[in-house]
C-alpha cells in the first residue's frame, strides 16, 4: 500500500525519512519500500510512526499516516490521518482526520474530522 508520496517542484528537493536523506523529484513509500524517482532504495521502512521532513517546494503531497514537515510551499495536500506542516498551499487541502497547518490556502479545504490551521 502506498502511504506517502511527494512530487517535488523542479529541479528537485530533499526528503528525510527517519535518518536517511533522499534528493530527487519523486519520493514514494510503498509498503516497507522507499522509491526515489521510480527506483527502489535499499532502505526498508519498519516504523509506522514515520517522520518525514521535506526541504523545498512540493507540487503534490499525499500521506496516509505519519507526520510530514515541509520548509516550502505545497501545490496540494491530501492526508488521511497524518499531520502536515507546510508553507502556502496553492491548491486544495483534503484530510479525513489528519491535521494541516499551512500559510495561505488558495484552493478549497475539505475535512471530515481533521483540523486545518492557517499560520
GUTI-340626 format. One record per atom (N, C-alpha, C): residue in one letter; z, y, x. Coordinates in steps of 0.2 Angstrom, whole numbers, plus 5000, padded with zeros to 4 digits. Each point is the difference from the previous one (the first is absolute). Layout:
N
AZYX ...
% end
This chain:
119
X500049945004 X500050064996 X500050065004 X499550054999 X500050065004 X500550054997 X500550025004 X500550044998 X500150075004 X499650015004 X499950075003 X499350015003 X499850064998 X499350025003 X500050075001 X499850025006 X499950075001 X499350015003 X499650054997 X499450025002 X500050075003 X500050005007 X500150065003 X499450055000 X500150065000 X499550055000 X499750005008 X499350015001 X499850005006 X500350055005 X500050005006 X499749945004 X500549944999 X500650005000 X500549954999 X500750025001 X500549974998 X500750015000 X500349945003 X500750015000 X500449945002 X500549984995 X500149934999 X500549984996 X500549955004 X500650024999 X500549965003 X500349954995 X500049945001 X500349944996 X500549975004 X500650014998 X500649985004 X499950035007 X500049965005 X500050035007 X499350005003 X499549994996 X499349995002 X499650074998 X499650035004 X499650054998 X499249985001 X499750024994 X499349985000 X499650074999 X499450005003 X499550065000 X499449984997 X499850034994 X499349984997 X499950044994 X499549974996 X499950044994 X500249964994 X500149935000 X500349974995 X500549955002 X500650004997 X500549955002 X500249974993 X500049935000 X500249964994 X500549955002 X500549994996 X500549955000 X499849954995 X499849945001 X499849954995 X500449945001 X500549984996 X500549955001 X500450025006 X500049955005 X500450025006 X499550025006 X499450024998 X499550025006 X499950074999 X499950035006 X499850075001 X499250005002 X499650044997 X499350015002 X499950075001 X499750015006 X499850075002 X499250005000 X499750054996 X499350005000 X499749944999 X500349954995 X499749944999 X500249945004 X500350025006 X500149945005 X500849985000 X500149944999 X500749974999 X500350025007 X500650025000 X500550025006 X500449945001 X500350005006 X500549945002 X500650014997 X500250064998 X500750014996 X500049974994 X500649964998 X500149974994 X500650044997 X499950024994 X500550044996 X500549954997 X500650005002 X500549954997 X500550044995 X500150065001 X500450044996 X499750024993 X500350004995 X499850024994 X500350074998 X500550025004 X500250075000 X499750045006 X499450014999 X499550035005 X500150075000 X500050035006 X499950075001 X499450025003 X499650044997 X499450025003 X500050085001 X499850025006 X499950075001 X499350025002 X499750054997 X499350015001 X499950075003 X499750015006 X499850065003 X499350024999 X499950054996 X499350034999 X499950004992 X499450024998 X499950014993 X499749934998 X500149994993 X499849934997 X499650024994 X499449965000 X499650014994 X500349974994 X500249935001 X500349964995 X500649975002 X500649994996 X500549975002 X500249954994 X500149945002 X500149954994 X500649965003 X500649994996 X500549965003 X500349964994 X500249945001 X500449964994 X500750015001 X500349995006 X500750015002 X500050035007 X500650025002 X500150025006 X500050085000 X500350035005 X500050085000 X499550025005 X499650054998 X499550035004 X500250085001 X500050025006 X500150075002 X499350025004 X499850064998 X499450025003 X500150085002 X499750015006 X500050075002 X499550054998 X499549974997 X499450044997 X499950004993 X499450024998 X499950004993 X499649944998 X500049994993 X499849934997 X499550024995 X499449965000 X499550014994 X500349984994 X500249945000 X500349974993 X500649955002 X500549994996 X500649965001 X500049954994 X500149935002 X500149954995 X500549965002 X500650004997 X500549955002 X500449974994 X500249945001 X500349964995 X500850015000 X500349985006 X500750015000 X500350035007 X499550025004 X500250035007 X500050074999 X500450035004 X500150085000 X499550025005 X499750064999 X499550035004 X500250085001 X500050025006 X500150075002 X499450025004 X499750064997 X499450025003 X499950084999 X499550025003 X499850084999 X499750014994 X499550045000 X499650014993 X499649944998 X499950004994 X499649944997 X499450034997 X499449995002 X499450034997 X499849974994 X500249944998 X499849964994 X500649984996 X499949944998 X500649984995 X500549965003 X500650004997 X500649965002 X500149954994 X500049945001 X500149954995 X500649955003 X500550004996 X500649955002 X500349974994 X500349945001 X500349964995 X500750025000 X500449975005 X500750025001 X500150035007 X499550015004 X500150035006 X500150085000 X500350035005 X500150075000 X499550035005 X499850064998 X499550045005 X500350075001 X500050025006 X500250075002 X499450035003 X499850054997 X499350035003 X500150075000 X499550035003 X499950085000 X499650014993 X499550045001 X499650024994 X499649944998 X499949994993 X499649944997 X499550034996 X499349995002 X499550034997 X499749954994 X500249945000 X499849954995 X500549994995 X499949954996 X500549984995 X500649965003 X500550004996 X500649965002 X500149954995 X500049935001 X500149954995 X500649955002 X500550004997 X500649965002 X500349974993 X500349935001 X500449974995 X500750025000 X500349985006 X500750015001 X500150035007 X499550015004 X500150035006 X500150075000 X500250035005 X500150085001 X499550035004 X499850064999 X499550045004 X500450065001 X500050025007 X500450075001 X499550045005 X499950064998 X499650045004 X500550045005 X499850005007 X500450035005 X500050084999 
% end
